[in-house]
Amino acid sequence: MMLHEAALSHASKLAQRSALVWGKAQLTYGALAASSARIASMMRADGVRPGDRVVLYLPKQPAAVVAVLAACRLGAIYVPVDPIAPAAYALTIIESSQPRLIVTNAE
C-alpha cells in the first residue's frame, strides 16, 4: 500500500477524526479525501496523467498536503517548490522539471 492510499483509507473509517491540525485549523480525514479528490479531478481536466510532473508552488500548510494527495491519486509526480525560496532557484526547479501543471494559491 502506498502512503497516500493509507491516508485516504482512513477517510472511510475515521471521516470525522482530525487528519491535519495547523494552528487552530483542522482538516478531517473526510474533508482531506474530498478536497484531494476535487483537486485531482481539476488536475485530470487540465491533462495530468500518470507519470506527469506537477509543480506544487505552495507554502507549507494543509493546502499543500491536499495537493500532494491529489497528485498521488493520479499517479503524477509532485515537485514541491517553496514560495519563499529565492526566485532564481524556484524557476530553475520549475523549468528543469518540465511540469504538466503548476499548482499555486492566490498569494
Summary of the structure (lengths in Angstrom):
residues: 107
radius of gyration: 14.1
end to end distance: 34.8
largest distance: 44.0
contacts: 313
relative contact order: 0.18
helix: 48%
strand: 21%
